[in-house]
């Protein structure tokens, strides 16, 4: 299976698929933090038609997440462009697509998410409401429901890379995506 992980620079989802034998590649306009050779530094729009069987996409949520709604009035153009990018990803010429974002305007401007998940459903004692928009993929089945649920991402101190750190995919979710979707042949 040829897997594209769009807008991922930490490689967690890519590596979870690769660990199970998929030909998985991440793509982002920035370098891969792990310096993996399986990362394409490019605008994902340039490679969408390269014969991928599955795409898991993590478009930037900066102008989309409702946590930043108080700034929406100042981001009309940026939000329009972000929604166009999401639409492009959702309509890419790829058979199976998963798009991940927090609670956002995607739900009202494009369509409601197919599924809403939490890290605590996949072995992490934390809360982070995560929406999935799925095309030709089944919902993820929880793998390890845990208690002790905290919202640790809200505790991150202000910093230059705070939003980046908040966006890193939890390993339990990345592994569930790979485990549950890798067997789906195109």
N, C-alpha and C positions, 0 to 999 in steps of 0.2 A: 504494500500500500504506500502510495506517495502522498505525504502529508505536508501541508504548508501551515506554519504557525505564524500568522501575520501580526505585526506590531508587538513582537516579543523580543526583549533584549536580555532577559535573564535565563532563557533556555529551559525553564522547568518543564513546560509542556512538551517542547521539542524532545528533550532528553527522555521524558517518560515514554514517548512513542518509540524513540530509537532503542531504548532498553528492551522493548518488546519486539524488535526486529523491523520496524517500519523505516522506510526511507524518508525521514522527517527532517525538515529544514525550517529554521526560523528566518524571518525577514523583518528588518526595521531600518529606518533611515539612519539610525545610530549604530555604533559598534555593539557587538554582543559582549556583555559584561564578563562572561566566562572565556572569551576569546576562542570560542569553538570554531572549528573549520566547517561546521554545518550551519553557518549563519550567512545570510545574504544581506549585505549592507546596500540597501536600495529602497526605493519607493515601491511598496508592494503592488501598486497598480501596474508596474512594468512586468510583473511575472504572473499575474492572475491566470493567464491563458496557457500556462506551461504544462498542462496535463496532470494537474493535481487530482487525487481521488477524494481528499478531505482537506478542509481548511478550518482551523480554529483561529478565530480573529479576536484581537484585543485592541480595538481602536481607542485612541486617547479619549478620556472622559472629561477632560478639562472644561469643555464648553457644553457638555451634555448632562452631567450628573446633577441631580436635584439638590445635592448638598451645596452647590454653588448658585442656587436659584436667585439669590439676592443680587447677583451680578449679571443676570441674563439680559437686562435692559441695555447694558453696555456692550453686549457680545452678540448682537443680532447677526452681523455678517459672519463672525467666527462660528456661531452655532449653525447657521445655514450651511456653511462649508463642511462642518463636522457631520451633519445629518446627510449631506450628499455623499460623503465618504462612507458612512455606514450603509447607505442604500447601495452604493457600488459594491461593497463587500458582500452584502446579503444577496445581491443579484449576480455575483461572479459566476463565470462558466465552470463551476465546480459542483459535482453531484451532491456532496455532503458538506454542510456548513454549520459551524457553531460560532456564534458571535457572543462575546461576553462583555458586560458592562455593569456598573452599579445601577441602582434605580435612577432612571434618567428620562429625558424627554423623548427618547426613542420610543417609549411606550405610548406616548400620545401623538407623536408626529409621524411615526412609521407604523408600528404595530406593537401590541402587548408582547411581553416575553413568553416563550414557550414554557419555561420553567424558572423558578427562583430557588436558589440553593444557599446554604450557609456552610462555612468551614467546619462547624461542629457536626455536620452530617458525614464528614469524611476524615475524622480522627483528630481534629484540632479544636481545642476548647475555646473557640472564639466565635464572635458574631461579625459578619460582614455580608450584608445582603447582596447577593450576586445574581444578576439576571442572565439567562441564556436564551438566545433566539436561535432555534434549531431548524435546519432544512434536511430532511431525509435522515435524521438521526433520532434514536430514542432518547427519552429523558434519562438523565443520570440517576442511578439507583444509589442511595446512601450506602456507604461501605463500613462505617464505624461511627455510630452516633455516640457522642461523649457529652458529659455534663461539665459544669464549671465554665459556663459560657460568659465570656467577657468581650467587650468592644475595645480591644487593644489598639486598633488602628487610630482610634480617636485620641489616644494618649501620646501619639508621636509629637515630639516637640517641633515647633516651626523650624524649617531648614530649607536649604536650596533644593534638596532631593526628597522632601517629605512626600510629595504626590507620587513620585516614582516608587518609593518604598511601600507606600500604601497599595500600589497596584500589583505588586509581586503576587503571583498565583501560589496559593497554598499547595504544598506537595501532594497532599491527600486528594485534592481536586484534580491536579494534573495526572496523577496515577489512575484515578477513576476514569478520566476521559480516555486515556490510552487503553486501559484494561477493557472498558466497555465498548469502545468504538473501533478498536483495531481489527477486530474479527469481521467487521462489515466490509465485504469486498464490493468493489464498484461494479 
